[in-house]
């Protein structure tokens, strides 16, 4: 027989699980179109993994940067690819690169957003 204490423990564990629908993207072929990189500040999350809100109702952001947000265009589809890279790279306009990382495919926005474990290398 299941006790009320066991049910409470289960509910507590269930509440702390974060359902992440991040996808691993390996070897996205992209072209850099000279969009200036922006410094990136990650969203703050509470202990359950939900994004915190500020007093105005906007997503709260960290005061420390976690990298630079670069914008590319994917070859073959022209989807916008945004990747948070650990440092500011000097990229050449119209050069091809391979970008990898974890993130989201936003079909309504025609965009791929990578914000975890991002890497870049020249496409050869």
C-alpha positions, -999 to 999 in steps of 0.1 A, spaced: 0 0 0 13 34 -9 15 59 19 7 96 18 43 103 26 54 84 -5 30 103 -27 43 136 -13 79 126 -20 69 115 -56 51 149 -62 81 168 -49 105 149 -72 81 153 -101 79 191 -95 117 194 -97 121 175 -130 126 199 -160 113 187 -193 139 199 -218 131 196 -254 165 206 -265 178 190 -296 214 182 -304 225 198 -337 257 184 -351 275 199 -381 251 226 -392 266 241 -424 261 279 -421 273 311 -437 282 342 -418 265 373 -432 283 400 -411 256 404 -385 274 419 -354 278 396 -325 260 406 -292 271 397 -257 247 371 -243 232 371 -207 214 338 -199 180 337 -184 177 330 -147 159 299 -136 144 289 -102 151 255 -85 125 238 -106 140 250 -138 114 275 -148 125 309 -160 123 336 -133 104 369 -141 114 404 -130 91 429 -115 79 440 -149 70 404 -159 99 400 -183 123 371 -182 150 378 -156 186 377 -170 219 371 -153 243 400 -147 272 379 -159 277 369 -196 280 333 -208 293 341 -243 285 359 -275 254 355 -297 263 350 -334 238 350 -362 243 328 -393 222 315 -422 220 278 -428 231 266 -462 203 249 -482 174 262 -461 183 298 -453 171 293 -418 185 318 -393 209 300 -369 217 318 -336 245 303 -315 259 314 -282 297 308 -285 321 310 -255 342 338 -269 340 366 -295 354 352 -328 366 372 -358 345 358 -386 347 367 -423 316 377 -442 304 350 -466 327 323 -452 312 289 -444 313 274 -410 302 243 -392 282 250 -360 273 224 -334 254 225 -301 222 219 -282 191 241 -286 158 245 -302 143 245 -337 117 272 -338 96 264 -368 73 294 -366 103 317 -366 123 298 -392 152 298 -367 175 274 -349 187 287 -315 217 270 -299 226 280 -263 244 250 -249 278 233 -257 282 253 -289 313 249 -311 323 264 -344 349 255 -370 357 264 -406 339 244 -433 363 228 -457 
